[in-house]
Amino acid sequence: MAYAPLVLIERDEPCPLPVDPALAEAALAFEAIGQWAYLVDHEWNIVYLTHHQRLSFGLGAQLVPIEINVNYFSTASMETASAWPVGPGESSFFGDFLRTVGPMMLADYGGRRADLEQRLDPRVVDQLEGMEATDTDVASMTGGAIGSLNRPTWIQGSISRIRDRTGRCRGIAMQWKPAVPMTTLGGMAYDKDPGHLERVQAVSIASRQPAAILFGDIEGSSALAKTMSTAGYFNLVRRIVRTTDQAIVDHSGIVGRHVGDGVVAFFPVTAAGSESAAARSAVEAARTIQAAMTTVADRSGVDAEAVVVRFGLHWGASIFMGNISTAARSEVTALGDEVNEAARIEACATGGRILGSKPLVERLTSDDGAAIGVDPARTGYTQLADLSTATEKARRDAPAVAVCEL
């Protein structure tokens, strides 16, 4: 039996559409909805792996390589997949899967067990022992661990035949998803901004990159909490957090950590398009949040003067940013001297001011500056240590950082 030559699709190289029209049509349909899916031909040779599955198994930072024109359960396919950052790192996954689809495969090979066995990796071929060919159109698999960075992750798959207009089987679609109910996945995604999710995914592998940094905090929150019921204060904080996050998302930022009613956010150049755009976005986000606090206070039944937010904005020329994910949560954080300095700037911005650093303001082009009412060429600055509101930590850690009020 003659087969097409094995082809390795390298990292970040697009997977070509299958030659067969029915399989190509299926590939385009899966890509249109961002589905995880393999496509194999009627002899179970890989002909396609969707972009989003390749990207997901590359931790959202790169497309994983893929072998095509080779049996899904072959040595070449298994070894390539085992090297992915996330993927079926153990042969046991392939063994479990082969037990599920083996009867379908035997049917596609006309019961010729020897022909099929010679295509399979020796580590899984014994799974065919005792199997009988079953010409069914669908199958499903629950379980099977895929190796992640520090623990196994369970997945579910549905396997279905793809037929042409004459009813002839042209191949098989293997659709995958995390092994949690769609109600859970839907609940995680319903109120999330797709653009923000993509920006977070882009920093799933930590790296150094330039970004504007925003620190914000509510002044006098402890005193305010004592004047309100616990439930009332909780609702106030929830409104503040939702409003803050929405403003950051709307200005192409990445929400970092929340500490109480404080927030940290980053505006990477890669997301904004330029240094000037990133700096402008940080300023606009801070102003949007401040302007929204009147509505937040009103809905919470407190005076607007009681909900005062101060901001420190700074430029990180090469901060180390990445996503820290655990079994319970996911959070973007960044390290670098500029991050610590931004916190010191924010602490000095008492009275609900927005203080921006000289490195941030001077990233603005004249056009972006004019759009937010800032002239970088005519702006004057004061060192943190010289501010009347300078904190002890600011004088100790960032005395020479020059800032202006925005």
PyMOL commands that set and color helices and strands:
alter all, ss='L'
color gray80, all
select helices_A, chain A and resi 21-32+51-57+75-82+91-108+113-117+125-128+182-189+194-202+221-226+230-250+269-272+275-300+304-306+337-348+358-361+366-371+384-386+392-397
alter helices_A, ss='H'
color red, helices_A
select strands_A, chain A and resi 7-9+36-41+46-49+66-68+138-147+152-163+169-178+207-218+254-259+262-268+309-325+330-335+354-357+382-383+402-405
alter strands_A, ss='S'
color yellow, strands_A
deselect
rebuild
show_as cartoon
